[in-house]
Amino acid sequence: MKQNENGKKIKENIRNQMRRMGSWKSWSKRRKLTTGVCGVCVIAVVAGAIGLSGGSDTEVIYKETTVKYGTLVKGVTESGSVDIGTVDQTFDLDMSALQRTDTSGSSSSGGSSGSTAGSSSGSGGFGGMSASGGGAQGGLDMFGQIFNMGGSSSGSNGDDSTLTVAEVVVSVGQQVSEGDPLYLLEEDSVSDLEEELQSNVEKAKADLEAVEADQTLSRQQAKYTYDSSTAYGSYIDTEYSTTLQELQNAVDSAASALEQAQTSLEDYQAQLEEVTTAYEDAAQVLSNCQYSLNNTDPADDTYGYVYFAQLTEQAQSTADSLEQQKEELEQKVEQAEENVTTAETAYNKAKRELEQGKLTVAETKKLRTLAYNTAQETYDIALGYLAQELSDQQETYNETLEKWNEFSTYIDGNAVCARYNGVITGVELEAGDKISTGTSLVTLYDMDEVTITVTVDEDDMTDISLGSAANIALTAYPEDIFTAKVTAIGDATSDSSGNITYDVTVTLEGDVSGLFQGMTGDVTFVTEQTEEVLYVSRRAIITEDDNTYVKVKTADGSIVKKEITTGLSDGSNVEISGDIAEGDTVLIESSITK
């Protein structure tokens, strides 16, 4: 009966010790790690109380383990303690993206504004393009419209959205798991944020639909410009030559008209000169006839008087006729001079238009040639822009939708929850505080940054480098081997004796949830391994008075001390030799203070 009571006390003490190192549940489920050890592992079982040592307040218990046979890793072993980093959990939801937006400033793609751009196909030839550039330039302008299409825009109203803490539900030292509530929030602040977020999702969806609807028209515009540019390419040179020839023909026609006008003027001038001379001669004859008539007495010379009278009448008729011809020719000469002036003006204009036309059609040819040569590239750029515009708007919608989905990650009901597993080391908020983007919530131990730093002599650094593997044996978990890698090597330091050492930091891997700040243990840097040896847990090794032995439990339950010789150690297990065999049950002795 006494023994049963002692056994109960021992078991209760064991449970209390395990609770101090973690939870009984986590202890019972802890996975045993066996990195670097090859062979069959036999789990030690808790034995009953064997006896007491030291005094009435200390109980000795034993755990059973077995001697194993296989490969043992050799390495450099140094002692150190666990250091757990901390992580600051902040509220990382982008609250600025959840502001209520002013949709009045929203505009869908402006590509439709260029629907008629480039519609002038240049049907009047190069000459018809002299003023505006016609179809080629219009096509380029249309692409400018496409490239300048404005995507959705909106302005925001009000300050950044915030959440209000209603109640703090955690405290320093509390163990939390991912998803556990940290703070309860005021319902109104949560519902307001939900409304803003939903509004943004609906707005982004509407903008996306608007861009999608505009894509068809914009693609048609791009295709029209491409077709127009490529269509002109087949007759650019012909149209260029034709236009120049038309301008030259206009000059030639004006020159011919000028020449004809000048010829007519010269003809009329020559006629006028002849008629003027004849008129002057006729006037002189008339004057002579009148003189002769005036100096003839009809009474004395009736025949002569009648004769001179007839000559005078004929001379007067001739002079009148020539005078009339002279006046008519003078009018014709005057009109011919005006015609020459008009023809000269037209000719000079035609020449100017020819010279200006040469420049205009050359520039137009250049534009059309450029449009033709770059039609495919321009078309591809336009399509690429449209695709990018759609992609950008789709991304905006996806991001907004992601914010909606992220909301449940940060807010569960009316609570802000933990995003990490760990022990809380700091609570940053209290009831009434506001939460916005970047607000610090709590600090916790960072179980992704569990490290041990040990000091290594320079002689042992030969096989140690960044990334080197290491095995960890912690006092709290005697049956477990944790794996680690070297993540930092400090600068060399020397003591008063000139010994050179290095601080080497290893980061533990795998399941470290049961570890606590300051736990002690050994770090073994793997350098080599030995095969086909007997080994046992290092905690089973007893050294007294320079003698090394283990306690072996025999088949009849008795306990026998057997002296052994130790060899290599991996930090958890030690190579042994002596009167011992594989599978022998050995005891690990522990003392528990009540």
KEZA-204256 format. One record per residue (C-alpha): x, z, y. Coordinates in Angstrom, 1 decimal, m for minus. Layout:
BEGIN
REC        x        z        y
REC        X        Z        Y
...
# end
This chain:
BEGIN
REC        x        z        y
REC      0.0      0.0      0.0
REC      2.9      0.9      2.4
REC      4.6     m2.4      1.6
REC      1.4     m4.4      2.4
REC      1.1     m2.6      5.8
REC      4.7     m3.4      6.6
REC      4.1     m7.0      5.6
REC      1.2     m7.2      8.0
REC      3.2     m5.8     10.8
REC      6.0     m8.2     10.2
REC      3.7    m11.2     10.1
REC      2.1    m10.0     13.4
REC      5.5     m9.7     15.0
REC      6.4    m13.2     13.9
REC      3.2    m14.5     15.4
REC      3.8    m12.7     18.7
REC      7.3    m14.1     18.9
REC      6.0    m17.6     18.2
REC      3.4    m17.2     20.9
REC      6.2    m16.4     23.4
REC      7.9    m19.6     22.4
REC      4.8    m21.7     22.5
REC      1.4    m21.5     20.7
REC      0.9    m20.7     17.1
REC     m1.0    m24.0     16.7
REC      1.8    m26.1     18.2
REC      4.3    m24.2     16.1
REC      2.5    m25.0     12.9
REC      2.2    m28.6     13.8
REC      5.8    m29.1     15.0
REC      7.5    m32.0     13.4
REC     10.8    m31.3     11.7
REC     13.6    m33.6     12.9
REC     16.4    m34.5     10.5
REC     18.6    m36.9     12.5
REC     22.0    m37.4     11.0
REC     21.2    m35.8      7.7
REC     20.6    m37.7      4.5
REC     19.0    m36.1      1.6
REC     15.9    m34.2      0.6
REC     14.7    m31.5      3.0
REC     13.0    m28.5      1.5
REC     10.9    m26.5      4.0
REC     11.8    m22.8      4.2
REC      8.9    m20.3      3.6
REC      8.5    m16.9      5.2
REC      9.5    m14.2      2.8
REC      8.1    m10.6      2.9
REC      9.9     m7.7      4.4
REC     13.1     m6.9      2.5
REC     14.2     m3.9      4.4
REC     15.0     m2.4      7.8
REC     18.3     m2.3      9.6
REC     19.5     m0.7     12.8
REC     16.7      1.8     13.4
REC     13.0      2.5     13.1
REC     12.1      0.0     15.9
REC     13.7     m3.0     14.3
REC     12.5     m4.9     11.3
REC     14.5     m7.4      9.2
REC     12.8    m10.4      7.8
REC     14.1    m13.3      5.7
REC     13.3    m17.0      5.6
REC     14.1    m19.1      2.6
REC     16.0    m22.4      2.7
REC     17.8    m24.4      0.2
REC     21.3    m25.8     m0.3
REC     21.2    m29.5      0.1
REC     23.4    m32.3     m1.0
REC     24.1    m35.5      0.9
REC     25.6    m36.9      4.1
REC     26.5    m34.6      7.0
REC     27.3    m35.7     10.4
REC     30.4    m34.5     12.1
REC     30.7    m34.0     15.8
REC     31.8    m31.9     18.7
REC     29.5    m28.9     19.3
REC     29.1    m27.0     22.5
REC     26.5    m24.5     23.6
REC     24.1    m24.8     26.5
REC     20.6    m24.1     27.8
REC     17.6    m26.2     28.4
REC     16.9    m27.4     31.9
REC     13.5    m28.9     32.6
REC     13.0    m31.0     35.7
REC      9.9    m30.9     37.9
REC      7.5    m33.6     38.9
REC      5.4    m33.6     42.0
REC      1.9    m34.9     41.3
REC      0.6    m36.7     44.4
REC     m2.7    m38.3     45.0
REC     m1.6    m42.0     44.8
REC     m4.9    m43.8     45.1
REC     m4.6    m46.1     48.1
REC     m7.2    m44.6     50.4
REC     m6.5    m47.0     53.2
REC     m7.9    m49.8     50.9
REC    m11.1    m47.9     50.6
REC    m12.0    m47.9     54.3
REC    m15.4    m49.3     55.1
REC    m14.8    m52.8     56.4
REC    m16.5    m54.8     59.2
REC    m17.8    m57.9     57.6
REC    m18.7    m59.5     60.9
REC    m15.2    m60.7     61.3
REC    m15.2    m62.4     57.9
REC    m14.7    m66.1     57.7
REC    m14.6    m68.2     54.6
REC    m12.2    m71.1     54.3
REC    m12.1    m73.4     57.2
REC    m11.3    m76.4     55.2
REC    m14.6    m78.0     55.9
REC    m13.7    m78.4     59.6
REC    m11.5    m81.2     58.6
REC    m14.1    m83.2     56.6
REC    m14.0    m86.2     58.9
REC    m10.4    m86.0     59.8
REC     m8.6    m89.2     59.0
REC    m11.9    m91.1     58.6
REC    m10.6    m93.8     60.9
REC     m9.2    m96.1     58.3
REC     m7.4    m98.3     60.8
REC     m9.6   m101.3     60.1
REC     m8.6   m102.8     63.4
REC     m5.0   m103.2     62.2
REC     m2.0   m101.7     63.8
REC     m3.3   m102.7     67.1
REC     m6.3   m100.6     66.6
REC     m4.1    m97.6     66.0
REC     m2.0    m97.9     69.1
REC     m3.9    m95.1     70.8
REC     m4.6    m92.5     68.1
REC     m2.5    m93.4     65.1
REC     m5.6    m94.4     63.1
REC     m6.0    m93.6     59.4
REC     m2.4    m92.6     58.7
REC     m2.1    m90.0     61.4
REC     m5.7    m88.9     60.8
REC     m4.8    m88.3     57.2
REC     m1.9    m86.2     58.2
REC     m4.1    m84.3     60.6
REC     m6.6    m83.7     57.8
REC     m3.9    m82.2     55.7
REC     m3.1    m80.0     58.7
REC     m6.6    m78.8     58.6
REC     m6.3    m78.0     54.9
REC     m3.0    m76.2     55.5
REC     m4.5    m74.1     58.3
REC     m7.7    m73.1     56.4
REC     m8.3    m69.5     57.3
REC     m9.0    m67.2     54.3
REC    m11.2    m64.2     54.5
REC    m10.5    m61.8     57.2
REC    m12.1    m58.5     58.0
REC    m11.4    m55.7     60.3
REC    m11.6    m52.0     59.4
REC    m13.5    m49.3     61.2
REC    m12.8    m45.6     61.3
REC    m10.1    m43.4     60.0
REC     m8.6    m43.3     56.5
REC    m11.0    m41.9     54.0
REC    m10.4    m38.4     52.7
REC    m11.6    m36.0     50.1
REC    m12.3    m32.3     50.6
REC    m11.2    m29.6     48.2
REC    m14.1    m27.3     47.3
REC    m12.3    m25.1     44.7
REC     m8.9    m24.6     43.2
REC     m9.1    m24.2     39.4
REC     m5.5    m23.9     38.4
REC     m2.7    m21.4     39.1
REC      1.1    m21.2     38.9
REC      2.3    m20.7     35.3
REC     m0.8    m22.3     33.8
REC     m0.3    m24.9     31.0
REC     m2.2    m28.0     31.7
REC     m2.7    m31.3     29.8
REC     m3.4    m34.7     31.1
REC     m7.1    m34.9     32.2
REC     m7.5    m31.2     32.9
REC     m9.1    m30.5     36.3
REC     m6.9    m29.2     39.1
REC     m9.3    m29.2     42.1
REC    m13.1    m29.4     42.4
REC    m14.1    m31.6     45.3
REC    m17.0    m31.6     47.7
REC    m19.7    m33.9     46.4
REC    m20.3    m35.6     49.8
REC    m16.7    m36.7     50.2
REC    m16.7    m38.2     46.7
REC    m19.9    m40.1     47.1
REC    m18.8    m41.4     50.5
REC    m15.6    m42.7     48.9
REC    m17.6    m44.3     46.1
REC    m19.8    m46.1     48.6
REC    m16.8    m47.4     50.5
REC    m15.1    m48.6     47.3
REC    m18.3    m50.3     46.0
REC    m18.7    m52.0     49.4
REC    m15.1    m53.3     49.3
REC    m15.7    m54.7     45.7
REC    m18.8    m56.5     46.8
REC    m17.1    m57.9     49.9
REC    m14.1    m59.1     47.9
REC    m16.4    m60.8     45.4
REC    m18.3    m62.6     48.2
REC    m15.1    m63.8     49.8
REC    m13.9    m65.1     46.4
REC    m17.2    m67.0     45.8
REC    m16.9    m68.5     49.3
REC    m13.4    m69.8     48.6
REC    m14.5    m71.1     45.2
REC    m17.3    m73.0     46.9
REC    m15.0    m74.5     49.5
REC    m12.5    m75.7     46.9
REC    m14.5    m78.8     45.9
REC    m14.8    m80.1     49.4
REC    m11.2    m79.4     50.2
REC    m10.0    m81.1     47.1
REC    m12.2    m84.2     48.0
REC    m10.6    m84.2     51.4
REC     m7.1    m84.1     49.9
REC     m8.0    m86.9     47.5
REC     m9.4    m89.1     50.3
REC     m6.3    m88.8     52.3
REC     m4.2    m89.6     49.3
REC     m6.2    m92.7     48.5
REC     m6.1    m93.9     52.1
REC     m2.4    m93.4     52.4
REC     m1.7    m95.2     49.1
REC     m4.2    m98.0     50.0
REC     m2.3    m98.8     53.2
REC      0.9    m99.1     51.4
REC      0.2   m102.4     49.7
REC      0.0   m104.3     53.0
REC      1.9   m102.3     55.6
REC      4.6   m105.0     56.1
REC      2.0   m107.8     56.2
REC     m0.2   m106.0     58.8
REC      2.9   m105.1     60.8
REC      4.0   m108.8     61.0
REC      0.4   m110.0     61.6
REC     m0.1   m107.6     64.5
REC      3.2   m108.6     66.1
REC      2.3   m112.3     65.7
REC     m1.1   m111.7     67.4
REC      0.7   m110.1     70.3
REC      3.2   m112.9     70.5
REC      0.4   m115.5     70.3
REC     m1.3   m113.8     73.3
REC      1.9   m114.1     75.3
REC      2.3   m117.8     74.3
REC     m1.3   m118.5     75.2
REC     m0.8   m116.8     78.6
REC      2.3   m118.8     79.2
REC      0.5   m122.0     78.4
REC     m2.3   m121.2     80.7
REC      0.2   m120.4     83.5
REC      2.0   m123.7     82.9
REC     m1.3   m125.6     83.1
REC     m2.2   m123.8     86.3
REC      1.1   m124.6     87.8
REC      0.8   m128.3     86.7
REC     m2.6   m128.5     88.3
REC     m1.4   m127.0     91.5
REC      1.5   m129.4     91.6
REC     m0.9   m132.4     91.0
REC     m3.2   m131.2     93.7
REC     m0.3   m130.6     96.1
REC      1.0   m134.1     95.5
REC     m2.5   m135.7     96.0
REC     m2.9   m133.6     99.1
REC      0.4   m134.9    100.4
REC     m0.5   m138.5     99.8
REC     m4.0   m138.2    101.3
REC     m2.5   m136.3    104.3
REC      0.0   m139.2    104.9
REC     m2.8   m141.8    104.5
REC     m5.0   m139.8    106.9
REC     m2.3   m139.6    109.4
REC     m1.7   m143.4    109.1
REC     m5.5   m144.1    109.4
REC     m5.6   m141.9    112.5
REC     m2.8   m143.9    114.1
REC     m4.6   m147.1    113.3
REC     m7.8   m145.7    114.8
REC     m6.0   m144.7    117.9
REC     m4.5   m148.2    118.2
REC     m7.9   m149.9    117.7
REC     m9.5   m147.6    120.3
REC     m6.8   m148.5    122.8
REC     m7.2   m152.2    122.2
REC    m10.9   m151.9    122.5
REC    m10.7   m149.9    125.7
REC     m8.3   m152.4    127.3
REC    m10.5   m155.5    126.4
REC    m13.0   m156.7    129.0
REC    m16.1   m158.0    127.1
REC    m16.7   m160.3    130.0
REC    m13.4   m161.9    129.8
REC    m12.9   m161.8    126.1
REC    m16.1   m161.4    124.2
REC    m14.7   m162.4    120.9
REC    m11.7   m160.0    121.2
REC    m13.9   m157.2    122.3
REC    m16.2   m157.7    119.3
REC    m13.2   m157.9    117.0
REC    m11.6   m154.7    118.2
REC    m14.9   m153.0    118.1
REC    m15.2   m153.9    114.4
REC    m11.6   m152.7    113.7
REC    m12.2   m149.5    115.4
REC    m15.4   m148.8    113.4
REC    m13.5   m149.6    110.1
REC    m10.6   m147.4    111.1
REC    m12.9   m144.5    112.0
REC    m14.7   m144.8    108.6
REC    m11.3   m144.8    106.8
REC    m10.1   m141.9    108.8
REC    m13.3   m139.9    108.1
REC    m13.1   m140.6    104.4
REC     m9.4   m139.5    104.2
REC    m10.1   m136.4    106.2
REC    m12.9   m135.4    103.7
REC    m10.5   m136.1    100.8
REC     m7.9   m134.0    102.5
REC    m10.2   m131.1    103.0
REC    m11.3   m131.2     99.3
REC     m7.7   m131.3     98.1
REC     m6.8   m128.4    100.3
REC     m9.6   m126.4     98.6
REC     m8.4   m127.5     95.2
REC     m4.8   m126.5     96.1
REC     m6.0   m123.1     97.3
REC     m8.0   m122.6     94.0
REC     m5.0   m123.8     92.0
REC     m2.7   m121.3     93.7
REC     m5.2   m118.5     92.8
REC     m5.3   m119.8     89.2
REC     m1.5   m119.7     89.1
REC     m1.5   m116.1     90.4
REC     m4.1   m115.1     87.8
REC     m2.2   m116.8     85.0
REC      1.1   m115.2     86.1
REC     m0.7   m111.8     86.0
REC     m2.1   m112.5     82.6
REC      1.3   m113.7     81.3
REC      3.1   m110.6     82.6
REC      0.5   m108.4     81.1
REC      0.8   m110.2     77.7
REC      4.5   m109.7     77.8
REC      4.2   m106.0     78.6
REC      1.7   m105.6     75.8
REC      4.0   m107.4     73.5
REC      6.9   m105.0     74.3
REC      4.6   m101.9     74.1
REC      3.0   m103.3     71.0
REC      6.4   m103.6     69.3
REC      7.0    m99.9     69.9
REC      3.5    m98.8     68.9
REC      3.3   m100.8     65.7
REC      6.8    m99.8     64.8
REC      5.8    m96.1     65.1
REC      2.5    m96.7     63.3
REC      4.4    m98.5     60.5
REC      6.7    m95.5     60.4
REC      3.8    m93.1     60.1
REC      2.0    m95.2     57.5
REC      5.2    m95.7     55.5
REC      5.8    m91.9     55.6
REC      2.3    m91.2     54.6
REC      2.6    m93.8     51.8
REC      6.0    m92.6     50.6
REC      4.9    m88.9     50.7
REC      1.3    m89.3     49.6
REC      1.8    m87.8     46.2
REC      4.0    m85.0     47.5
REC      1.5    m84.2     50.3
REC     m1.4    m84.4     47.8
REC      0.4    m82.0     45.4
REC      1.2    m79.6     48.3
REC     m2.5    m79.7     49.3
REC     m3.6    m78.9     45.8
REC     m0.9    m76.3     45.5
REC     m2.1    m74.6     48.7
REC     m5.7    m74.7     47.6
REC     m4.7    m73.2     44.2
REC     m2.7    m70.5     46.0
REC     m5.5    m69.8     48.3
REC     m7.9    m69.3     45.4
REC     m5.2    m67.3     43.5
REC     m4.7    m65.0     46.5
REC     m8.4    m64.4     46.9
REC     m8.7    m63.8     43.2
REC     m5.8    m61.3     43.4
REC     m7.5    m59.6     46.3
REC    m10.7    m59.2     44.3
REC     m8.8    m58.1     41.2
REC     m6.9    m55.5     43.3
REC    m10.1    m54.2     44.8
REC    m11.7    m54.1     41.4
REC     m8.7    m52.3     40.1
REC     m9.1    m49.7     42.8
REC    m12.6    m49.2     41.6
REC    m11.3    m48.7     38.0
REC     m8.5    m46.5     39.2
REC    m11.0    m44.2     40.9
REC    m12.0    m42.7     37.6
REC     m8.3    m42.1     36.8
REC     m7.9    m39.9     39.9
REC    m11.4    m38.6     40.1
REC    m13.4    m37.3     37.1
REC    m16.8    m36.4     38.3
REC    m16.1    m34.2     41.3
REC    m12.6    m33.1     40.1
REC     m9.0    m34.2     40.7
REC     m7.3    m34.1     37.3
REC     m3.8    m33.6     36.0
REC     m1.9    m36.8     35.1
REC      0.9    m35.0     33.2
REC      1.3    m32.5     30.5
REC      3.2    m29.4     31.5
REC      3.3    m26.0     33.1
REC      2.3    m25.7     36.8
REC      5.1    m24.4     39.0
REC      3.3    m24.9     42.4
REC     m0.2    m25.3     43.7
REC     m0.2    m27.1     47.0
REC     m3.8    m27.0     48.2
REC     m6.6    m24.6     48.8
REC    m10.3    m24.8     49.4
REC    m11.2    m26.8     52.6
REC     m8.0    m28.9     52.5
REC     m8.2    m32.7     52.9
REC     m6.8    m35.1     50.3
REC     m5.6    m38.5     51.3
REC     m3.1    m41.0     50.0
REC      0.2    m39.3     49.2
REC     m1.1    m35.8     49.4
REC      0.9    m33.4     47.2
REC     m1.4    m31.8     44.6
REC      0.8    m29.7     42.2
REC      4.3    m29.5     40.9
REC      4.9    m29.3     37.1
REC      7.8    m29.2     34.7
REC      8.7    m32.8     34.0
REC      8.9    m33.0     30.2
REC     10.5    m36.5     30.5
REC     13.5    m34.8     32.1
REC     14.5    m32.2     29.5
REC     18.3    m31.9     29.6
REC     21.1    m29.7     28.5
REC     24.5    m29.6     30.2
REC     27.5    m28.5     28.3
REC     31.2    m28.2     29.1
REC     33.5    m30.4     26.9
REC     37.3    m30.2     26.6
REC     39.1    m33.4     27.5
REC     40.5    m33.6     24.0
REC     37.0    m34.0     22.7
REC     35.9    m36.7     25.2
REC     37.5    m39.5     23.3
REC     34.3    m40.4     21.4
REC     31.8    m39.4     24.2
REC     30.4    m41.9     26.7
REC     27.2    m42.7     28.5
REC     24.6    m43.5     25.9
REC     26.3    m41.6     23.1
REC     24.0    m39.9     20.6
REC     23.8    m36.1     20.2
REC     21.9    m33.7     18.0
REC     20.4    m30.5     19.5
REC     19.9    m27.3     17.5
REC     17.8    m24.7     19.5
REC     17.8    m21.1     18.7
REC     14.0    m21.0     19.1
REC     13.5    m23.7     16.4
REC     16.2    m23.1     13.7
REC     14.8    m25.6     11.3
REC     14.5    m28.5     13.8
REC     17.0    m31.0     15.0
REC     16.3    m32.7     18.3
REC     17.9    m36.0     19.3
REC     19.4    m36.8     22.6
REC     21.6    m39.2     24.5
REC     24.4    m38.7     27.0
REC     23.0    m39.5     30.5
REC     25.6    m38.1     32.8
REC     29.3    m37.2     32.7
REC     30.7    m35.2     35.6
REC     34.1    m35.3     37.2
REC     37.0    m33.6     35.5
REC     37.6    m30.0     36.5
REC     40.5    m27.7     35.6
REC     40.8    m23.9     35.3
REC     43.6    m21.6     36.2
REC     45.4    m22.5     33.0
REC     45.3    m26.2     33.6
REC     42.7    m26.9     31.0
REC     40.7    m30.1     31.8
REC     36.9    m30.1     31.1
REC     33.9    m32.3     31.8
REC     30.3    m31.4     32.3
REC     28.3    m33.6     30.0
REC     24.5    m33.9     30.3
REC     22.3    m35.0     27.5
REC     18.6    m35.9     27.8
REC     16.4    m34.9     24.9
REC     14.1    m37.5     23.2
REC     11.0    m37.4     21.2
REC      8.5    m34.5     21.2
REC      9.7    m31.8     23.6
REC      6.3    m30.3     24.4
REC      7.2    m26.9     22.9
REC     10.4    m26.4     24.9
REC     10.8    m24.0     27.8
REC     13.2    m23.6     30.7
REC     16.4    m21.7     29.7
REC     16.1    m22.0     25.9
REC     19.6    m21.9     24.3
REC     21.1    m24.0     21.7
REC     24.0    m26.1     20.5
REC     24.7    m29.7     21.4
REC     26.6    m31.7     18.8
REC     28.1    m35.1     19.9
REC     28.2    m37.3     16.8
REC     31.7    m38.6     16.2
REC     31.7    m39.3     12.4
REC     30.0    m38.3      9.2
REC     31.0    m37.0      5.8
REC     29.2    m38.0      2.6
REC     28.5    m36.3     m0.8
REC     28.8    m32.7      0.4
REC     26.8    m29.5      0.0
REC     25.3    m28.1      3.2
REC     23.0    m25.4      4.4
REC     21.4    m24.2      7.7
REC     24.1    m22.7      9.9
REC     21.7    m19.7     10.4
REC     22.2    m18.8      6.8
REC     25.9    m18.3      7.3
REC     27.0    m14.7      7.6
REC     30.5    m13.7      8.8
REC     31.7    m10.2      8.3
REC     35.3     m8.9      8.4
REC     36.7    m12.5      8.3
REC     34.6    m13.1      5.2
REC     32.0    m15.9      5.1
REC     29.1    m15.7      2.7
REC     25.4    m16.5      2.2
REC     22.7    m14.4      0.6
REC     21.3    m16.2     m2.5
REC     18.0    m15.4     m4.0
REC     18.2    m15.6     m7.8
REC     15.5    m16.6    m10.3
REC     14.5    m12.9    m10.9
REC     14.1    m12.3     m7.2
REC     17.3    m10.4     m6.6
REC     19.6    m11.1     m3.7
REC     23.3    m11.8     m4.3
REC     26.0    m12.3     m1.7
REC     28.2    m15.3     m2.4
REC     31.4    m16.0     m0.6
REC     31.7    m19.6      0.7
REC     34.0    m21.8      2.6
REC     32.6    m23.7      5.6
REC     33.5    m27.2      6.7
REC     31.9    m29.7      9.0
REC     28.9    m28.9     11.2
REC     26.3    m31.1     12.9
REC     25.1    m28.2     15.0
REC     22.3    m27.3     12.7
REC     23.8    m27.5      9.2
REC     27.2    m26.6      7.9
REC     29.2    m28.0      5.0
REC     29.8    m25.3      2.4
REC     31.8    m25.0     m0.9
REC     32.1    m22.2     m3.5
REC     30.1    m20.7     m6.3
REC     26.9    m22.4     m5.2
REC     24.9    m25.5     m6.1
REC     22.4    m27.9     m4.7
REC     18.9    m26.4     m4.7
REC     20.0    m22.8     m4.6
REC     17.7    m20.6     m2.5
REC     19.5    m19.0      0.4
REC     18.1    m16.6      3.0
REC     18.1    m16.7      6.7
REC     18.1    m13.2      8.1
REC     16.3    m12.3     11.4
REC     15.6     m9.0     13.1
REC     12.4     m8.4     15.0
REC     12.0     m5.6     17.5
REC      8.6     m4.0     17.5
# end
